[in-house]
């Protein structure tokens, strides 16, 4: 098959994005959210509360965008035959 190396490379790149890059970006967004909560509720007043609220808002927007794009990419991968989301091996009942 002439496209096997390209398909293998694409599968590895998509695997890297799904396993390393997306969780890293989600972790950064979560830290932004936590920092916003700390600034809003525990540090100072007035200006700190407004800045904390902005951090929380942008973190929630980042979560929505990341999960939306992640879902669309997995739908596209499954449609094009690249496997999409990995399915777990579930136990099955086999009558004898």
C-alpha positions, 0 to 999 in steps of 0.5 A: 500500500503506497500510503501506509507510511503517511497513514502511520505518521498521521496516526502517530501525530494524532496520537501525540496530540490526543495523549500529550498536547490536549491534556497539557492544554487542559491542565493549563486551562484548569490552572488558570481557572484555579488561579482565577478562583484564588484571586476572586475569593481569597486575594485582595478586593476590588481590582483583584476580584475583577481580574479573577473573574476574567481568569475564570471566564477565559478558562471556561471559554478555553474548556468549551473550545478545547472539548469542542475541537477535540470532539470534532477532530475525533468525529472527523478521524472516525469518518475518514477511517483513522480510528477516532476515539479508541474503544475499550475492550469490554468483556463479552458473554459467550454462551456455551 
